[in-house]
Amino acid sequence: MGMIEDLERRMAQAAEAGDFETAATLRDAIARIRSGDTNFVEQKPGRMGLGSSQERYVPDPNKPLPKKPDPMTTGHKPGVRRAR
């Protein structure tokens, strides 16, 4: 069963249960997938781990990565003496 068929089944179940907000969200997701206006693609077996449907992470080149914390000074305030 493909991704779109699964979403259509879930949309029908939500509509039958009276959850029209979820059904509308699923309907919009199906429309985006069919139009190609989304980065989600159907999971290919063996790609990106077991059962994962994550997109590939692409870092923003304009934002630098945050500094890694120094494990030797974590929780230490400069100038304050630690109690023994």
C-alpha positions as CSV (number, residue, x, y, z in Angstrom):
1,M,0.0,0.0,0.0
2,G,1.4,3.4,-1.0
3,M,1.6,6.5,1.1
4,I,-1.3,8.2,-0.7
5,E,-3.6,5.2,-0.3
6,D,-2.7,5.1,3.4
7,L,-3.5,8.8,3.9
8,E,-6.8,8.4,2.0
9,R,-7.7,5.5,4.2
10,R,-6.9,7.5,7.3
11,M,-8.8,10.5,5.9
12,A,-11.9,8.3,5.4
13,Q,-11.7,6.9,8.9
14,A,-11.4,10.4,10.4
15,A,-14.4,11.6,8.4
16,E,-16.5,8.6,9.6
17,A,-15.5,9.3,13.2
18,G,-16.6,12.9,12.8
19,D,-13.0,14.4,13.1
20,F,-13.4,16.7,10.2
21,E,-10.4,18.8,11.1
22,T,-8.0,15.8,10.8
23,A,-9.7,14.7,7.6
24,A,-9.2,18.2,6.1
25,T,-5.5,18.2,7.2
26,L,-5.0,14.8,5.5
27,R,-6.9,16.0,2.4
28,D,-4.5,19.0,2.1
29,A,-1.5,16.7,2.7
30,I,-2.6,14.4,-0.1
31,A,-3.2,17.4,-2.5
32,R,0.4,18.7,-1.7
33,I,1.9,15.3,-2.3
34,R,0.1,14.9,-5.7
35,S,1.0,18.4,-6.8
36,G,4.7,17.9,-5.9
37,D,4.7,20.8,-3.5
38,T,6.3,18.9,-0.6
39,N,9.6,17.5,0.3
40,F,8.2,14.2,1.6
41,V,8.6,11.2,-0.6
42,E,7.5,7.6,-0.2
43,Q,9.9,5.6,2.0
44,K,12.2,3.3,0.1
45,P,13.2,0.2,1.9
46,G,16.6,0.3,3.5
47,R,16.9,4.1,3.3
48,M,17.4,6.3,6.4
49,G,16.8,3.6,9.0
50,L,14.0,1.3,9.8
51,G,10.5,2.7,9.2
52,S,11.7,6.3,9.0
53,S,10.0,8.8,6.8
54,Q,12.2,11.8,7.7
55,E,13.3,14.4,5.2
56,R,17.0,14.9,4.7
57,Y,18.3,17.7,6.9
58,V,19.9,20.5,5.0
59,P,21.5,23.1,7.3
60,D,21.0,26.8,6.5
61,P,24.3,28.1,5.2
62,N,23.5,31.6,6.6
63,K,23.3,30.4,10.2
64,P,26.4,29.2,11.9
65,L,26.2,26.1,14.1
66,P,26.1,26.9,17.9
67,K,29.2,26.5,19.9
68,K,29.6,23.2,21.7
69,P,29.5,23.5,25.5
70,D,32.8,22.9,27.3
71,P,32.2,19.8,29.6
72,M,34.9,21.1,32.0
73,T,33.0,24.4,32.7
74,T,29.4,23.2,32.4
75,G,27.4,24.6,35.4
76,H,30.3,26.8,36.5
77,K,30.0,30.6,36.8
78,P,33.2,32.5,36.3
79,G,34.4,34.2,39.5
80,V,32.3,32.2,41.8
81,R,34.0,29.7,44.2
82,R,32.5,26.2,44.4
83,A,31.6,24.9,47.8
84,R,33.5,21.8,48.9
